[in-house]
Amino acid sequence: MDIEVNFREGQQLQASFGQFTVTSDQSKVIGGSEEFPEPFDYFLASLPLCASYYVRQFCLKRDIDTSGIVIRQTHSSDEQDKYKKHFALEIEVPDTFPKKYHKALIAAANSCTAKKVIQAQPEFSVTLAEK
């Protein structure tokens, strides 16, 4: 998938991919208007959204009602290296959720593609193209 980013007013940026657009902003402290999430916030949200997809698919295949299931993510930074993060996902299930599937539900959440890509330590390159 190709993603193209265009600069908008202030600190806003708009990423376009396929038929979608996503707009980001920055906090007021650094000149943004806080109208949209910051880019890193989208990254953070992608992890529990991805895990939630796999949890939903697990439940759908077994005809388990997803009402009452909530997935929460917290993260913290290493004191020595602010870029080294610890992410914790918690899956809250209602009392009616079959106990025999608890471990399997965790395994389903761990199937998240976003998580697997991060764990594989992707490589990045940045180049400059002139028109």
The 8 nearest C-alpha neighbors of each residue, nearest first, counted from 0:
[[1, 2, 16, 17, 3, 15, 18, 19],
 [0, 2, 16, 3, 17, 15, 14, 4],
 [3, 1, 16, 15, 14, 0, 4, 17],
 [2, 4, 15, 14, 1, 16, 5, 13],
 [5, 3, 14, 13, 15, 12, 2, 6],
 [6, 4, 13, 12, 7, 14, 3, 15],
 [5, 7, 12, 11, 13, 4, 8, 10],
 [6, 8, 11, 12, 5, 9, 13, 10],
 [9, 7, 11, 10, 6, 12, 31, 24],
 [10, 8, 11, 31, 7, 30, 32, 24],
 [9, 11, 31, 24, 25, 8, 30, 12],
 [12, 10, 24, 7, 23, 9, 8, 6],
 [11, 13, 6, 23, 7, 22, 5, 24],
 [12, 14, 22, 5, 4, 21, 23, 15],
 [13, 15, 4, 21, 20, 3, 22, 2],
 [16, 14, 20, 3, 2, 19, 4, 13],
 [17, 15, 2, 19, 18, 1, 20, 14],
 [16, 18, 19, 15, 0, 1, 2, 20],
 [17, 19, 16, 20, 15, 21, 14, 2],
 [20, 18, 16, 17, 15, 21, 14, 2],
 [19, 21, 15, 14, 16, 13, 22, 18],
 [20, 22, 14, 13, 15, 23, 19, 12],
 [21, 23, 13, 12, 14, 35, 20, 11],
 [24, 22, 35, 37, 12, 36, 11, 38],
 [23, 25, 11, 35, 37, 10, 33, 36],
 [26, 24, 31, 37, 33, 10, 27, 32],
 [25, 27, 31, 33, 28, 29, 32, 30],
 [26, 28, 31, 30, 32, 29, 33, 25],
 [27, 29, 26, 30, 31, 25, 32, 33],
 [30, 28, 27, 26, 31, 25, 10, 32],
 [31, 29, 27, 28, 10, 26, 32, 25],
 [32, 30, 25, 27, 26, 10, 33, 24],
 [31, 33, 27, 34, 26, 25, 30, 24],
 [34, 32, 26, 35, 25, 31, 24, 27],
 [33, 35, 32, 24, 36, 23, 31, 25],
 [36, 34, 24, 23, 33, 22, 37, 25],
 [37, 35, 23, 24, 40, 38, 41, 33],
 [36, 38, 24, 23, 40, 25, 39, 35],
 [39, 37, 41, 40, 23, 36, 42, 24],
 [40, 38, 42, 41, 37, 43, 36, 44],
 [39, 41, 43, 37, 42, 38, 36, 44],
 [42, 40, 44, 39, 38, 43, 45, 36],
 [41, 43, 39, 45, 40, 44, 38, 46],
 [42, 44, 40, 41, 45, 46, 39, 47],
 [45, 43, 41, 42, 46, 47, 40, 48],
 [44, 46, 48, 42, 43, 47, 49, 41],
 [45, 47, 49, 48, 44, 43, 113, 50],
 [48, 46, 50, 49, 45, 51, 44, 72],
 [49, 47, 51, 45, 46, 50, 44, 52],
 [48, 50, 52, 46, 47, 51, 111, 45],
 [51, 49, 108, 111, 47, 53, 52, 48],
 [52, 50, 54, 48, 49, 53, 47, 55],
 [51, 53, 55, 49, 50, 54, 56, 48],
 [52, 54, 56, 50, 55, 51, 107, 108],
 [55, 53, 51, 57, 52, 56, 108, 107],
 [54, 56, 58, 52, 53, 57, 51, 59],
 [57, 55, 59, 53, 58, 54, 60, 52],
 [58, 56, 54, 55, 60, 59, 53, 107],
 [57, 59, 63, 55, 61, 56, 60, 62],
 [58, 60, 62, 56, 61, 57, 63, 55],
 [61, 59, 57, 58, 62, 56, 63, 55],
 [62, 60, 58, 59, 63, 57, 56, 64],
 [61, 63, 59, 60, 58, 64, 57, 65],
 [64, 62, 58, 61, 59, 65, 96, 60],
 [63, 65, 66, 62, 58, 59, 96, 67],
 [66, 64, 68, 67, 63, 58, 55, 59],
 [67, 65, 64, 68, 93, 69, 92, 63],
 [66, 68, 93, 65, 69, 92, 91, 64],
 [69, 67, 92, 91, 65, 66, 93, 70],
 [70, 68, 91, 90, 67, 71, 92, 89],
 [69, 71, 90, 89, 91, 47, 51, 88],
 [72, 70, 89, 88, 69, 90, 73, 47],
 [71, 73, 88, 87, 47, 89, 74, 70],
 [74, 72, 87, 86, 88, 71, 75, 85],
 [75, 73, 86, 85, 87, 84, 72, 76],
 [74, 76, 85, 84, 86, 77, 73, 83],
 [77, 75, 84, 81, 83, 78, 85, 82],
 [76, 78, 80, 79, 83, 81, 84, 75],
 [77, 79, 80, 76, 81, 83, 75, 82],
 [78, 80, 77, 81, 76, 83, 82, 84],
 [81, 79, 77, 82, 83, 78, 76, 84],
 [82, 80, 76, 83, 77, 78, 79, 84],
 [83, 81, 80, 84, 76, 77, 79, 78],
 [82, 84, 81, 80, 77, 76, 85, 79],
 [85, 83, 76, 75, 82, 77, 86, 74],
 [84, 86, 75, 74, 76, 87, 83, 77],
 [87, 85, 74, 73, 84, 88, 75, 72],
 [86, 88, 73, 72, 74, 89, 85, 71],
 [89, 87, 72, 71, 90, 86, 73, 70],
 [88, 90, 71, 70, 91, 72, 87, 69],
 [91, 89, 70, 69, 92, 71, 88, 68],
 [90, 92, 69, 68, 70, 89, 93, 67],
 [91, 93, 68, 96, 67, 90, 94, 69],
 [92, 94, 95, 96, 67, 68, 91, 66],
 [95, 93, 96, 92, 97, 98, 67, 91],
 [94, 96, 93, 97, 92, 98, 64, 67],
 [95, 97, 94, 93, 92, 98, 63, 100],
 [98, 96, 99, 100, 95, 101, 94, 63],
 [99, 97, 100, 101, 96, 95, 102, 94],
 [98, 100, 97, 101, 102, 103, 96, 104],
 [99, 101, 103, 98, 102, 97, 104, 96],
 [100, 102, 104, 98, 103, 99, 105, 97],
 [103, 101, 105, 104, 100, 106, 99, 98],
 [102, 104, 106, 100, 105, 101, 107, 99],
 [105, 103, 107, 101, 106, 102, 100, 54],
 [104, 106, 108, 102, 107, 103, 109, 101],
 [105, 107, 103, 109, 104, 108, 102, 110],
 [106, 108, 104, 110, 109, 105, 53, 54],
 [109, 107, 50, 105, 110, 106, 54, 53],
 [108, 110, 106, 107, 111, 105, 50, 114],
 [111, 109, 107, 108, 112, 106, 53, 50],
 [112, 110, 50, 109, 114, 49, 113, 108],
 [111, 113, 115, 114, 116, 110, 49, 50],
 [114, 112, 116, 115, 111, 46, 117, 49],
 [115, 113, 117, 111, 112, 116, 118, 46],
 [114, 116, 118, 112, 117, 113, 119, 111],
 [117, 115, 119, 113, 118, 114, 112, 121],
 [118, 116, 114, 120, 119, 115, 113, 121],
 [117, 119, 115, 120, 116, 114, 121, 113],
 [118, 120, 116, 117, 121, 115, 114, 122],
 [121, 119, 117, 118, 122, 116, 115, 123],
 [122, 120, 119, 117, 123, 116, 118, 115],
 [121, 123, 120, 124, 119, 117, 116, 125],
 [124, 122, 121, 125, 120, 126, 117, 116],
 [123, 125, 126, 122, 121, 127, 128, 120],
 [124, 126, 123, 127, 128, 122, 121, 129],
 [127, 125, 124, 128, 129, 123, 130, 122],
 [126, 128, 129, 125, 130, 124, 123, 3],
 [129, 127, 130, 126, 125, 124, 3, 4],
 [128, 130, 127, 126, 125, 3, 4, 5],
 [129, 128, 127, 126, 3, 5, 4, 125]]
